[in-house]
Amino acid sequence: MLREKDRASLMRSLARLLEAGLTGEVLFNTLRQGSRSPSLRLCVEHLRSSVLAGKPLSEALESAGDAWFPRPHAAALRAAERSGNVPQALRDLADEDEARTRARAEVVRRSLYPLLLFHMAVVAGNSALLLTHPLSFLWQSLAVMVPVDLALLLLARNLLSPPASRGVACLLLRAPLIGEFVRAREFRSFLAALWRLYEAGVALPLAARESLAVIDNGALREGVRAALDPLDLGEPFSLAVAGLPGLLEDVRGILATAEPAGELGAGLEQAVKIYTEEARARLEWLSKVLGGALYTAAVLFAVTRILCFWTGYLGRLAAI
């Protein structure tokens, strides 16, 4: 399995080499020489064998599986191959992977102090057992701390990953703050793929259907698919997507103005820029709120443990 950091590095290197005009064996030999980890070298070897066998790069990525390249990466690259702008698409995908890595690191960073406070509260609350029953002290402390630590690690790891089921996908869309971020990120990916295909001359209904593959969230993907069905009947794109939940009013206005003027490509490009900034801002706000919520929970837990300790202690004194 490739780490997002390694995958981003691979895609940036591949973009630079493609722009330099390298192809075939020379391209993949250069990539392999610059690969530091065994998993990265194995991935490069898989891409090499697939591409040299005549497959497009997007199909090589797709055949590698989600452990190496998420399915939306292959879909976005397929759209770029149609538009002839593969290096830029690779850089965009690398930017997305690096943004996920930074976001997870930010969530962890903002959680460290609340987590330390929580651990101190647990230890302080069980300190009466330390001298008399050390094993009970250790067991009771770990029984509280370990589940919380694991929950935080899972949150940091899976917050930006594709949901495992439709139920989880629906839950994410309805969750405050998280749903807004998910929509911004997914609409950005969808509109970017659609823009590349449309600029490459692909018919709008076909470009829209192919662009659906880049949406990670299954519930949102089905909602967008249903909204796009009228395109086959000749309905304008701006009108078809106008009713999509979570579509920004600014984007609705841009598309409604650009399409009748014959400037849908420029409108899609502008919409991508708006959603890129929107996703960044939503993610920053989400990490702040999560850190604040963890801090508040840790303080409340610490106060509760201290009150329980003193209530019990004073109760025992009164009974003497």
C-alpha positions in Angstrom: 0.0 0.0 0.0 1.3 3.4 -0.9 1.3 6.3 1.6 -0.3 9.4 0.2 3.0 11.3 0.6 4.8 8.7 -1.6 1.9 8.7 -4.1 2.1 12.4 -4.4 5.8 12.3 -5.0 5.4 9.7 -7.7 2.8 11.7 -9.5 4.8 14.9 -9.4 7.9 13.0 -10.7 5.8 11.5 -13.5 4.4 14.9 -14.5 7.9 16.4 -14.7 9.2 13.5 -16.8 6.3 13.6 -19.1 6.7 17.3 -19.7 10.4 16.7 -20.4 9.4 14.3 -23.2 10.4 11.0 -21.6 8.5 7.9 -22.5 8.6 4.1 -22.4 11.5 2.3 -20.7 13.5 5.6 -20.1 10.6 7.1 -18.3 10.0 4.2 -15.9 13.7 3.5 -15.4 14.1 7.1 -14.2 11.1 6.8 -11.9 12.4 3.5 -10.5 15.8 5.0 -9.7 14.1 7.8 -7.8 11.8 5.5 -5.8 12.9 5.3 -2.2 10.6 2.7 -0.7 10.1 -0.9 -1.8 6.3 -0.4 -2.2 7.0 2.6 -4.5 9.4 0.6 -6.6 6.8 -2.2 -6.8 4.2 0.3 -7.9 6.4 1.8 -10.6 7.1 -1.7 -11.9 3.4 -2.4 -12.2 2.8 0.8 -14.1 5.8 0.0 -16.3 4.5 -3.4 -17.3 1.0 -2.2 -17.9 2.0 0.9 -20.0 4.6 -1.1 -22.0 1.9 -3.7 -22.7 -0.1 -0.9 -24.5 -2.5 0.2 -21.7 -3.2 4.0 -21.1 -1.7 5.4 -17.9 -5.2 5.8 -16.4 -6.0 2.1 -17.0 -2.6 1.2 -15.5 -3.6 3.2 -12.4 -7.0 1.6 -12.2 -5.6 -2.0 -12.5 -3.2 -1.3 -9.6 -6.2 -1.2 -7.3 -7.2 1.1 -4.4 -4.3 0.1 -2.3 -2.0 2.1 -4.6 -4.3 4.5 -6.5 -7.9 5.4 -5.4 -10.5 4.9 -8.2 -11.2 8.6 -8.6 -7.5 9.2 -9.4 -7.8 6.9 -12.4 -11.0 8.6 -13.5 -9.5 12.0 -13.2 -6.5 10.9 -15.2 -8.7 9.3 -17.9 -10.4 12.7 -18.3 -7.0 14.4 -18.6 -5.9 11.9 -21.3 -8.9 12.9 -23.3 -8.0 16.6 -23.0 -4.3 16.1 -23.5 -3.2 17.7 -20.2 -2.0 14.7 -18.2 1.0 16.4 -16.4 -1.3 19.1 -15.0 -3.8 16.5 -13.9 -1.0 14.5 -12.1 0.0 17.7 -10.3 -3.5 18.4 -9.2 -3.9 14.8 -7.9 -0.6 15.2 -6.0 -1.9 18.4 -4.5 -5.0 16.6 -3.3 -3.0 13.8 -1.7 -0.6 16.3 0.0 -3.6 18.3 1.2 -5.1 15.1 2.8 -1.8 14.4 4.5 -1.5 18.0 5.9 -5.2 17.9 7.0 -4.6 14.7 9.0 -1.5 16.1 10.6 -3.4 19.3 11.5 -6.2 17.3 13.2 -3.6 15.3 15.2 -1.7 18.5 16.1 -4.8 20.2 17.4 -5.7 17.1 19.3 -2.4 16.6 21.2 -3.0 19.0 24.0 -6.6 18.0 24.7 -5.5 14.4 24.6 -2.6 15.1 27.1 -5.1 16.8 29.4 -7.5 13.9 29.1 -4.7 11.4 30.0 -3.7 13.5 33.0 -7.3 13.6 34.2 -7.5 9.8 33.9 -4.3 9.3 35.8 -5.2 11.8 38.5 -8.6 10.3 38.9 -7.2 6.8 39.5 -4.2 8.0 41.5 -5.7 6.7 44.8 -5.2 3.1 43.5 -1.5 3.7 42.5 0.0 2.7 45.8 -2.5 0.2 47.1 -3.6 -1.6 43.8 -1.1 -0.7 41.1 -2.5 -3.3 38.6 -6.0 -2.0 39.1 -4.7 1.5 38.5 -3.0 0.5 35.3 -6.0 -1.5 34.0 -8.6 1.2 34.8 -6.5 3.9 33.3 -5.7 2.0 30.1 -9.4 0.9 29.8 -10.4 4.6 29.5 -7.4 6.0 27.5 -6.8 3.3 24.8 -10.4 3.5 23.3 -10.2 7.3 23.1 -6.7 7.2 21.5 -7.8 4.6 19.0 -10.9 6.6 18.1 -8.8 9.7 17.5 -6.4 7.7 15.3 -9.2 6.2 13.2 -10.8 9.7 12.9 -7.5 11.2 11.7 -6.9 8.3 9.3 -10.4 8.0 7.8 -11.7 11.6 7.9 -10.7 12.3 4.3 -10.9 8.7 3.0 -13.7 7.4 0.8 -16.6 6.1 3.0 -16.8 2.3 3.3 -20.6 2.1 2.7 -23.6 4.0 1.4 -24.9 4.4 4.9 -21.6 6.0 6.1 -21.6 8.2 2.9 -25.1 9.5 3.7 -24.1 10.1 7.3 -21.1 12.1 6.3 -23.2 14.3 4.0 -25.6 15.1 6.8 -23.0 15.7 9.5 -22.5 19.4 10.4 -19.2 20.9 9.0 -18.1 17.5 7.6 -20.9 17.3 5.1 -20.0 20.8 3.8 -16.4 19.9 3.4 -17.2 16.6 1.7 -19.5 18.4 -0.8 -16.9 21.1 -1.6 -14.2 18.5 -2.2 -16.4 16.3 -4.3 -17.9 19.1 -6.4 -14.4 20.4 -7.0 -13.2 17.0 -8.4 -16.3 16.5 -10.5 -16.2 20.0 -12.0 -12.5 19.7 -12.7 -12.9 16.4 -14.6 -15.9 17.7 -16.5 -14.0 20.9 -17.5 -11.1 18.8 -18.9 -13.4 16.6 -20.9 -15.6 19.4 -22.1 -12.5 21.4 -23.3 -11.3 18.3 -25.1 -14.5 18.4 -27.2 -16.4 15.5 -25.5 -20.2 16.0 -25.7 -21.5 17.5 -22.5 -23.9 14.5 -21.5 -21.1 12.0 -22.0 -18.5 14.2 -20.3 -20.8 14.6 -17.3 -21.4 10.8 -17.0 -17.7 10.0 -17.2 -16.9 12.7 -14.6 -19.1 11.0 -12.1 -16.4 8.4 -11.5 -14.2 10.9 -9.7 -16.8 11.4 -6.9 -15.8 9.3 -3.8 -19.0 9.6 -1.8 -21.5 7.1 -3.3 -24.6 8.9 -1.9 -23.5 12.2 -3.5 -22.5 10.5 -6.7 -26.0 9.0 -7.1 -27.6 12.4 -6.4 -25.5 14.1 -9.1 -26.2 11.2 -11.5 -30.0 11.7 -11.0 -29.7 15.5 -11.5 -27.7 15.0 -14.8 -30.3 12.6 -16.4 -32.2 15.5 -18.1 -29.0 16.4 -20.1 -29.8 13.5 -22.5 -33.1 15.3 -23.2 -31.4 18.5 -24.1 -31.8 20.4 -20.8 -29.0 23.0 -20.2 -26.3 21.9 -17.7 -26.7 24.9 -15.5 -30.4 24.2 -15.1 -29.9 20.5 -14.4 -27.4 21.1 -11.6 -29.2 24.1 -10.1 -31.2 22.0 -7.7 -28.2 20.0 -6.3 -28.0 20.3 -2.5 -24.9 22.1 -1.4 -24.0 23.7 -4.8 -22.7 27.2 -4.0 -24.9 30.1 -5.1 -21.9 31.7 -6.7 -21.3 28.6 -8.8 -24.9 28.4 -9.8 -24.8 32.1 -11.0 -21.6 31.6 -12.9 -22.9 28.5 -14.8 -26.2 30.1 -15.5 -24.5 33.1 -17.0 -21.7 31.3 -18.8 -23.6 28.5 -20.6 -26.1 30.7 -22.6 -23.1 32.9 -23.6 -21.3 29.9 -25.0 -18.6 30.2 -22.3 -19.3 27.0 -20.3 -15.7 26.0 -20.3 -14.6 29.2 -18.7 -17.5 29.0 -16.3 -16.4 25.5 -15.2 -12.8 26.6 -14.8 -13.9 29.4 -12.5 -16.2 27.1 -10.6 -13.2 24.7 -10.0 -11.2 27.6 -8.5 -14.1 28.6 -6.2 -14.5 25.1 -4.9 -10.7 24.6 -4.5 -10.7 27.6 -2.1 -14.0 26.5 -0.5 -12.7 23.0 0.3 -9.5 24.5 1.8 -11.4 26.9 4.0 -13.9 24.3 5.1 -11.1 21.9 6.0 -9.3 24.5 8.0 -12.5 25.4 9.9 -13.3 21.7 10.5 -9.8 21.0 12.0 -10.3 24.0 14.3 -13.7 22.9 15.5 -12.6 19.3 16.0 -9.6 20.5 18.1 -11.9 22.8 20.1 -14.4 20.0 20.7 -11.7 17.6 21.9 -10.3 20.3 24.2 -13.8 21.1 25.7 -14.5 17.4 26.2 -11.1 16.9 27.9 -11.7 19.8 30.3 -15.2 18.6 31.2 -13.8 15.1 31.8 -11.0 16.5 34.0 -13.5 18.6 36.0 -15.9 15.6 36.4 -13.1 13.3 37.6 -11.8 15.9 40.1 -15.4 16.5 41.5 -16.0 12.8 41.8 -12.7 12.4 43.7 -13.4 15.2 46.1 -17.0 14.2 46.6 -15.9 10.7 47.5 -13.1 11.8 49.7 -15.2 14.3 51.6 -17.9 11.6 51.9 -15.4 9.2 53.5 -14.2 12.0 55.9 -17.8 12.7 57.0 -18.4 9.0 57.7 -15.5 8.7 60.1 
